[in-house]
Amino acid sequence: MLNEVRFVPDELVIEWADGEQSGFYALWLRDHCQMSASRHSANGQRLINVSDFPESLSIGQVNRLSEDRLEVVFEPDGHRSIFEAQWLRRHCYTLNEPWDDRSESAKTLWQADCFSGGLVRTDYDEYGHSREVRRDCLQSVQTLGFALLGNVPCESGAVLDVIRSFGFVRETNYGELFDVRSVVDPNNLAFSNLGLGCHADNPYRDPVPTVQLLHCLASSTEGGDSILVDGFRAAAILREEAPEDFELLTGHYLNYRFQDASTDLRSRVPMIELDDRGRITKVRYNNRSIDTILLPPAVIKPFYRAYRHYARILERPELKLTFRLNPGDLMVFDNTRIMHARTGYQAGGERHLQGAYADLDGLYSTLAVLQRETRPAAIGRAS
Amino acid sequence: MLNEVRFVPDELVIEWADGEQSGFYALWLRDHCQMSASRHSANGQRLINVSDFPESLSIGQVNRLSEDRLEVVFEPDGHRSIFEAQWLRRHCYTLNEPWDDRSESAKTLWQADCFSGGLVRTDYDEYGHSREVRRDCLQSVQTLGFALLGNVPCESGAVLDVIRSFGFVRETNYGELFDVRSVVDPNNLAFSNLGLGCHADNPYRDPVPTVQLLHCLASSTEGGDSILVDGFRAAAILREEAPEDFELLTGHYLNYRFQDASTDLRSRVPMIELDDRGRITKVRYNNRSIDTILLPPAVIKPFYRAYRHYARILERPELKLTFRLNPGDLMVFDNTRIMHARTGYQAGGERHLQGAYADLDGLYSTLAVLQRETRPAAIGRAS
């Protein structure tokens, strides 16, 4: 595996048998020491702090212990670290990309016709009994941004059982769960029979709930169909059609607000959020709860152009995945990516959904554990 | 109040009696229409969407209805909006700053000697009985990043009652609450008797819990003192001492990770997070749970310089507010700003804290409601 190993005081360089080359800065190497003096044996957490290393830290000596093990002796303190060659190869910053499960790079962007073959509804009984089925369902939330379950018992609170299967309930001022049906004088338009345009929930909340679930308990109205839109796809279209509009929506934060008798929630966040590499990581869109738009006067006019452009992309029919939630159906979706909407419905008949919020960190952790249990080969990827 | 009112098709301009001037872009004005056709009467949410306005929207006519009311007639659809002059003054983008309760601009940054007069412990009984006391305590979390309660009953679970007084529990893999005391083979070093350097909790969780509470149930050990550091202050010092180091830590995301038998949490986030105006809004620091550092090779060396610089600032004695949590004491702090640490302690004696997480959005909402109830004058500031 190792071909040539050489070093200067502040860098170790390895040439691998396959012709690749890795560099290791001395301080990085010391900071990533895997010995028991540096890492807690039970939990792998670091026992060392970069502030503790001597200012003049350098590599004094490198000993090849075997074909696949190196010992590095640091100066001036004489600390010895033994590294497996395979570990170095898998963790070097020269050849490996950082972990990323949130940005557009880790997703499959979609539009409505990607599902022209029909939507998969995972049977809830199978979901409960099979780790593979649970894994695939949660994987769908990670990749597509949503998953559909069928045959979930039409009982109040079942949505909370679904959350407990992968994570934790995020309680809010709407309660642990909330009922979505027509009420007189609703505190939120969601609780009326009006159609709702594409939106993400709770942009006025920071941190925003990152997972939403909607469970259908009754559905006999005319209308009231569900619509999902891939917000990452919509943002990517905006970037392609008008990079300057994309830049305006990523570069300027907006205030959102929700108030009622016992609540006053306010946030200041962008419509489209990027990571350090300029990749889309989160979108928010909710015309109902945008507070007064206060931007520098010179920005207002171009900002509205960009905002309207984005709003119109979100309304394009080809992006809208429209389907009927029937009693027992439950959708789980990534509220930082997927916009949802519904068509209006008549007062006659009954439409009753129960909703609840949860978070992606718990869901992805459960997915990772299911992956290591159901695909043993994946363990090697862990760091 | 109004002095002169004039308009061109795409802008209304008001000169106020005090000499100030406001401009209102036609589309902004239409989007902020307060009439019942545009806003739901019960909850104030927008019924209109920017994508619905005609492409050629403009101001056709402006009628001064009285000293303090204007009617704007829009072309081509003839929509009429009546605005109160006072509303226009308070909401115009020319003279008003956006709402911000998260960035460094909304905080009082501190170091240890700011508390040389002693720390205020709010009596829990008074907290429960007085809205003013609750308001001031939550205000302290918003401004200073932390608050201390005293005389909280030394009963298991009391920390959850405190959370329910201002918001909602954020349950995690550690449970609704977690016990901090020495255990054999801890899954996390927090559950050992080792000293812990300055850190924020759960950087491997995204969204990170934004509020942490620690409630002392027993404390008879030698050592085990609590330390708080204002992370915003530390980051501001870094920016002052070395803007290039500050830029490296804000511009490059890191991976964090926590694993045990049933959990695998991973994130990709910056150590110091800025808003669209370059102001510090969130900090994370936790040397124990930083995963393999994978950055472009050219960045590794300067990044480590910046990282060490920041780590050493966090260890400066003048930043460390050190105090003893006695039985019945409970600290609440903003986990996106305040770093905490503890000194190591001997195995003899007992040290038992209960911790739990919550979120800032609920806390700030409760604070805002208490402010409008206890200071009626503040209502006028609401939008």
Interface residues (C-beta under 8 A of the other chain):
Chain A: D10 G23 Y25 L27 W28 D31 H32 H40 A42 N43 G44 Q45 R46 L47 I48 N49 V50 S51 F53 H91 Y93 T94 N96 E97 P98 W99 D100 D101 R102 S103 F168 V169 R170 E171 T172 N173 D185 P186 N187 N188 L189 L194 G197 R205 D206 P207 V208 T210 G251 H252 Y253 L254 N255 R257 Q259 D260 S262 T263 D264 L265 R266 S267 R268 P270 D275 D276 N287 R288 S289 I290 D291 T292 I293 L294 L295 P296 P297 I300 K301 Y304 Y307 R308 A311 R312 L314 E315 D359 L360 D361 G362 Y364 S365 A368 V369 R372 A382 S383
Chain B: D10 G23 Y25 L27 W28 D31 H32 H40 A42 N43 G44 Q45 R46 L47 I48 N49 V50 S51 F53 H91 Y93 T94 N96 E97 P98 W99 D100 D101 R102 S103 F168 V169 R170 E171 T172 N173 D185 P186 N187 N188 L189 L194 G197 Y204 R205 D206 P207 V208 T210 G251 H252 Y253 L254 N255 R257 Q259 D260 S262 T263 D264 L265 R266 S267 R268 P270 D275 D276 N287 R288 S289 I290 D291 T292 I293 L294 L295 P296 P297 I300 K301 Y304 Y307 R308 A311 R312 L314 E315 D359 L360 D361 G362 Y364 S365 A368 V369 R372 A382 S383
